[in-house]
Amino acid sequence: MTGSLKEFGLTELFQVLGQQQKTGILSLQGDRQNVQVFFEKGMIVKVDFPEETGDETALGRRLIRGGLISAENWKKAYRQHEENLVGLEKALVGSGLVTQEDLSAALRLLTVDTLYGLFQWKRGNFRFENRPVSYDPEFIEPLNSEFLLLDVLRMVDEWPMIAKRLSGFDMIPQKVNPAATLDALAGTPWEKSRTFQMEVIYELIDGQRSVREIVDLSFVEEFEACKNLVLLMDAGLIEPCMEKANQERKCRKRGALAHRLTDAGAYLVAGALAIFLFIHFWENRIPHFPFSEEERKAWQVFHESLKKVQEVKQRNAQEVFFLEENRLPKDPSEMGRRGLLPY
């Protein structure tokens, strides 16, 4: 089964594959990325990125950004996975670098966030192949494709409203009262929204971490993490770190001012040089334009020397003319016609 996402959208694809309990691989090709979604009897078991090579994988980046493993230890586990022909999940957990619970949470999070990203594609192509798929049920919990589809569609619908409240993933939130806890939500309209996820996110807010860093460290789905941040803002417990923003603006202003001062200094130097050259030109060139005094004197000496040479040539030509004609020439042109002088 192949086609274009314009003709057969992702919603219809996931519904059909889920309802018909298909087993196989759904390959999706977009403008910037290729993704494979693995189905087992209509359940989503994992996602893969066929263009990844070596240890540069989405799972590795997610684990490192979340602080669960160092880049060095990730490479070590990946080498063990390749050299011993053991599953990557078993290599990570077997070496004690990551707990089984954390790894399972990271794999689920990677799947959900990837699928959410897929539903933001504007165009692309798909191909579904009926074939057996393999995964390790010890680390991966199959996800109901239809239930997951409903969650993803809800995220897509609600995201524009959340994005309006957050200036971006670089925004740095801070607690309004650093000593306050989520107990402050008691008796407020936001009390029912209090969850374990919100607890984790609230604890990570320190006035230094950005939204992106909080999302990575919380291991909460990107959409849910941002939604919790907006709820905490509405409840009055957190706010954008204005001091940090003001510092960044001041730094940008100082940088711009320094740039302008540098430009101004360059202009002053260029202006001073131009004035110096003009004064030098005025003192040395203008009285004898286009020559300076020294150049004028040198030209006079050269001109006088040239004149003397011409006088000698003319006398010599006259002597030759006299010897040949026994008379003096009437004018220089007569010597020129005889080839004694330039004509």
C-alpha positions as CSV (number, residue, x, y, z in Angstrom):
1,M,0.0,0.0,0.0
2,T,1.6,3.2,-1.2
3,G,0.5,6.8,-1.9
4,S,0.6,10.5,-1.0
5,L,-0.4,11.9,2.3
6,K,-2.4,14.5,0.4
7,E,-4.6,11.8,-1.0
8,F,-4.7,9.5,2.0
9,G,-3.9,11.3,5.3
10,L,-2.2,10.0,8.4
11,T,-5.4,9.9,10.3
12,E,-7.0,7.6,7.8
13,L,-3.8,5.5,7.7
14,F,-3.6,4.9,11.4
15,Q,-7.3,4.2,11.6
16,V,-7.2,1.5,8.9
17,L,-4.0,-0.1,10.2
18,G,-5.4,-0.1,13.8
19,Q,-8.9,-1.4,12.9
20,Q,-7.6,-4.1,10.6
21,Q,-5.0,-5.1,13.1
22,K,-2.2,-4.9,10.6
23,T,1.4,-6.1,11.2
24,G,4.2,-4.4,9.3
25,I,6.1,-1.2,8.8
26,L,4.7,2.1,7.7
27,S,7.4,4.1,6.0
28,L,6.9,7.9,5.8
29,Q,9.0,10.1,3.6
30,G,8.8,13.9,4.2
31,D,10.7,16.9,3.0
32,R,13.4,16.7,5.7
33,Q,13.0,13.3,7.4
34,N,12.1,9.7,6.9
35,V,10.4,7.8,9.6
36,Q,9.3,4.2,10.1
37,V,6.4,3.2,12.3
38,F,6.2,-0.4,13.4
39,F,2.8,-2.0,13.9
40,E,2.1,-5.4,15.6
41,K,-1.6,-6.4,15.2
42,G,-2.7,-2.8,14.9
43,M,-0.7,-1.7,17.9
44,I,2.3,0.7,17.6
45,V,5.4,-0.8,19.0
46,K,8.2,1.6,18.0
47,V,9.5,4.2,15.6
48,D,12.7,4.1,13.7
49,F,14.8,6.6,11.5
50,P,16.3,4.7,8.6
51,E,18.7,7.5,7.7
52,E,20.5,7.3,11.1
53,T,24.0,5.9,11.0
54,G,26.3,4.8,13.8
55,D,25.7,5.9,17.3
56,E,24.0,9.2,16.3
57,T,20.5,8.1,17.0
58,A,17.3,9.8,18.2
59,L,17.2,7.6,21.3
60,G,20.8,8.4,22.2
61,R,20.2,12.2,21.9
62,R,17.0,11.9,24.0
63,L,18.8,10.0,26.8
64,I,21.7,12.4,26.8
65,R,19.5,15.6,26.7
66,G,17.5,14.1,29.6
67,G,20.6,13.6,31.7
68,L,20.1,9.8,32.0
69,I,23.4,9.0,30.4
70,S,26.6,10.7,29.3
71,A,27.7,10.9,25.7
72,E,30.7,8.8,26.5
73,N,28.7,6.1,28.2
74,W,26.2,6.1,25.3
75,K,28.9,5.4,22.8
76,K,30.3,2.7,25.1
77,A,26.9,0.9,25.2
78,Y,26.5,1.3,21.5
79,R,29.9,-0.3,20.8
80,Q,28.9,-3.2,23.1
81,H,25.6,-3.5,21.2
82,E,27.4,-3.8,17.9
83,E,30.4,-6.0,19.0
84,N,28.4,-8.5,21.0
85,L,25.4,-8.6,18.7
86,V,23.1,-7.8,21.7
87,G,20.0,-5.6,21.6
88,L,20.7,-1.9,22.3
89,E,18.2,-1.9,25.1
90,K,19.8,-4.9,26.8
91,A,23.3,-3.3,26.4
92,L,22.1,-0.2,28.1
93,V,20.3,-1.9,31.0
94,G,22.7,-4.8,31.3
95,S,25.7,-2.4,31.8
96,G,23.8,-0.5,34.5
97,L,24.0,2.7,32.6
98,V,20.2,3.2,32.5
99,T,17.4,1.6,34.5
100,Q,14.7,-0.5,32.7
101,E,12.0,1.9,33.9
102,D,13.8,5.0,32.6
103,L,14.6,3.4,29.2
104,S,11.0,2.3,28.7
105,A,9.8,5.8,29.5
106,A,12.3,7.3,27.1
107,L,11.2,4.9,24.3
108,R,7.6,5.6,24.8
109,L,8.3,9.4,24.9
110,L,10.3,9.1,21.7
111,T,7.4,7.3,20.0
112,V,4.7,9.8,21.1
113,D,6.8,12.9,20.3
114,T,7.7,11.5,16.9
115,L,4.1,10.7,16.0
116,Y,3.1,14.2,17.1
117,G,5.7,15.7,14.8
118,L,4.4,13.5,11.9
119,F,0.9,15.0,12.1
120,Q,2.5,18.5,11.6
121,W,3.8,17.4,8.1
122,K,2.2,19.4,5.3
123,R,3.0,16.7,2.7
124,G,4.9,13.5,2.1
125,N,4.6,9.9,0.8
126,F,3.9,6.6,2.5
127,R,4.4,2.9,2.0
128,F,3.1,0.1,4.2
129,E,4.6,-3.4,4.0
130,N,2.9,-6.4,5.5
131,R,5.8,-8.2,7.3
132,P,6.7,-9.5,10.7
133,V,8.3,-6.9,13.1
134,S,10.5,-7.5,16.0
135,Y,10.7,-5.6,19.3
136,D,11.6,-6.4,22.9
137,P,8.4,-6.5,25.0
138,E,10.6,-6.3,28.1
139,F,11.3,-2.6,27.3
140,I,8.5,-1.6,24.9
141,E,4.8,-1.4,25.7
142,P,2.6,-1.5,22.6
143,L,0.4,1.5,22.2
144,N,-3.2,1.4,20.9
145,S,-3.0,3.2,17.6
146,E,-6.6,4.5,17.7
147,F,-6.3,5.9,21.3
148,L,-2.9,7.4,20.5
149,L,-4.3,8.9,17.4
150,L,-7.0,10.7,19.4
151,D,-4.4,12.1,21.8
152,V,-2.2,13.3,19.0
153,L,-5.1,15.0,17.2
154,R,-6.0,16.7,20.5
155,M,-2.4,17.9,20.8
156,V,-2.5,19.3,17.3
157,D,-5.7,21.2,17.9
158,E,-4.6,22.6,21.3
159,W,-1.0,23.5,20.4
160,P,-1.7,26.9,18.7
161,M,-3.3,28.2,22.0
162,I,-0.4,26.9,24.1
163,A,2.2,28.3,21.6
164,K,0.6,31.8,22.0
165,R,1.3,31.7,25.8
166,L,4.9,30.6,25.5
167,S,7.3,32.9,23.6
168,G,9.4,29.9,22.6
169,F,11.4,27.0,23.8
170,D,14.2,29.5,24.8
171,M,11.9,31.2,27.3
172,I,13.2,30.9,30.9
173,P,10.4,30.6,33.5
174,Q,10.9,31.4,37.2
175,K,8.8,30.8,40.3
176,V,6.9,33.8,41.6
177,N,7.6,32.6,45.1
178,P,10.6,30.3,45.3
179,A,9.4,28.9,48.7
180,A,5.9,28.0,47.4
181,T,4.8,24.5,46.6
182,L,2.0,23.1,44.5
183,D,-0.1,23.1,47.7
184,A,-0.8,26.7,46.8
185,L,-3.3,25.3,44.2
186,A,-5.6,24.0,46.9
187,G,-9.0,25.7,46.7
188,T,-8.2,27.2,43.3
189,P,-9.7,26.3,39.8
190,W,-6.3,24.7,39.0
191,E,-6.3,22.2,41.9
192,K,-7.8,19.5,39.7
193,S,-5.0,20.0,37.2
194,R,-2.4,19.0,39.7
195,T,-0.5,15.8,38.5
196,F,2.7,14.1,39.2
197,Q,3.9,15.5,35.8
198,M,3.2,19.0,37.1
199,E,5.2,18.2,40.3
200,V,8.2,17.1,38.3
201,I,8.1,20.2,36.0
202,Y,7.6,22.6,38.9
203,E,10.6,21.2,40.7
204,L,12.8,21.8,37.5
205,I,11.9,25.5,37.3
206,D,14.8,27.4,38.8
207,G,15.0,30.7,36.8
208,Q,18.0,29.3,34.8
209,R,16.6,26.4,32.7
210,S,14.8,27.1,29.5
211,V,11.5,25.5,28.4
212,R,13.5,23.2,26.2
213,E,15.7,22.1,29.0
214,I,12.7,21.5,31.3
215,V,11.0,19.4,28.7
216,D,14.1,17.3,28.2
217,L,14.8,16.7,31.9
218,S,11.2,16.1,32.9
219,F,10.8,13.2,30.5
220,V,7.2,14.4,30.0
221,E,5.8,14.6,26.5
222,E,6.6,17.9,24.9
223,F,3.0,18.9,24.5
224,E,2.0,18.0,28.0
225,A,5.1,19.7,29.5
226,C,4.3,22.9,27.7
227,K,0.6,22.6,28.7
228,N,1.6,22.3,32.4
229,L,3.9,25.3,32.1
230,V,0.9,27.4,30.8
231,L,-1.3,26.1,33.7
232,L,1.3,27.1,36.2
233,M,1.5,30.5,34.6
234,D,-2.3,30.9,34.7
235,A,-2.3,29.8,38.4
236,G,0.2,32.6,39.2
237,L,3.0,30.3,40.4
238,I,5.5,30.9,37.6
239,E,6.3,33.8,35.2
240,P,8.8,34.5,32.5
241,C,12.2,35.4,33.9
242,M,12.1,39.1,33.1
243,E,15.4,39.7,34.8
244,K,17.0,37.2,32.5
245,A,15.2,38.6,29.5
246,N,16.2,42.1,30.4
247,Q,19.8,41.0,30.8
248,E,19.7,39.4,27.4
249,R,18.2,42.6,25.9
250,K,20.8,44.7,27.7
251,C,23.5,42.4,26.3
252,R,22.1,42.8,22.8
253,K,21.9,46.6,23.2
254,R,25.5,46.7,24.5
255,G,26.5,44.6,21.6
256,A,24.7,46.9,19.2
257,L,26.1,50.0,20.9
258,A,29.6,48.5,20.7
259,H,29.1,47.8,17.1
260,R,27.9,51.3,16.4
261,L,30.9,52.7,18.4
262,T,33.3,50.6,16.4
263,D,31.7,51.9,13.2
264,A,31.8,55.5,14.5
265,G,35.5,55.0,15.4
266,A,36.2,53.7,11.9
267,Y,34.4,56.7,10.4
268,L,36.4,59.1,12.6
269,V,39.7,57.6,11.5
270,A,38.7,57.7,7.9
271,G,37.6,61.3,8.2
272,A,40.8,62.4,9.9
273,L,42.8,60.7,7.2
274,A,40.8,62.4,4.5
275,I,41.3,65.8,6.2
276,F,45.1,65.1,6.5
277,L,45.3,64.2,2.8
278,F,43.3,67.2,1.8
279,I,45.6,69.6,3.8
280,H,48.7,67.9,2.3
281,F,47.2,68.2,-1.2
282,W,46.3,71.9,-0.6
283,E,49.8,72.8,0.7
284,N,51.8,70.8,-1.9
285,R,49.6,70.6,-5.0
286,I,47.3,73.5,-5.3
287,P,49.9,76.3,-5.8
288,H,51.5,74.4,-8.7
289,F,48.7,72.1,-9.7
290,P,48.9,69.4,-11.0
291,F,52.5,69.2,-9.7
292,S,54.0,69.7,-6.2
293,E,56.9,72.1,-5.9
294,E,59.5,69.4,-6.1
295,E,57.8,67.8,-9.1
296,R,57.6,71.2,-10.9
297,K,61.4,71.8,-10.3
298,A,62.2,68.3,-11.6
299,W,60.1,68.9,-14.7
300,Q,61.9,72.2,-15.4
301,V,65.3,70.5,-15.2
302,F,64.1,67.8,-17.6
303,H,62.6,70.3,-20.0
304,E,65.8,72.4,-20.1
305,S,67.9,69.2,-20.7
306,L,65.6,68.2,-23.6
307,K,65.9,71.7,-25.1
308,K,69.7,71.5,-25.0
309,V,69.6,68.1,-26.8
310,Q,67.4,69.5,-29.5
311,E,69.7,72.5,-30.0
312,V,72.7,70.2,-30.4
313,K,70.8,68.0,-32.9
314,Q,69.8,71.1,-34.9
315,R,73.4,72.4,-35.0
316,N,74.7,69.0,-36.1
317,A,72.0,68.8,-38.8
318,Q,73.0,72.3,-40.1
319,E,76.6,71.3,-40.4
320,V,75.8,68.2,-42.4
321,F,73.4,70.2,-44.6
322,F,76.2,72.8,-45.2
323,L,78.7,70.2,-46.1
324,E,76.3,68.6,-48.6
325,E,74.7,71.7,-50.2
326,N,77.5,74.3,-49.5
327,R,74.9,76.5,-48.0
328,L,72.8,76.9,-44.9
329,P,69.2,75.6,-44.8
330,K,66.5,78.2,-45.2
331,D,64.4,76.7,-42.3
332,P,64.3,73.5,-40.2
333,S,61.8,71.9,-42.5
334,E,64.4,71.8,-45.3
335,M,66.6,69.7,-43.0
336,G,63.6,67.6,-42.2
337,R,62.9,66.8,-45.8
338,R,66.5,65.6,-46.1
339,G,66.0,63.3,-43.1
340,L,68.5,65.2,-41.0
341,L,65.8,66.2,-38.4
342,P,62.4,64.7,-37.4
343,Y,59.9,66.1,-40.1
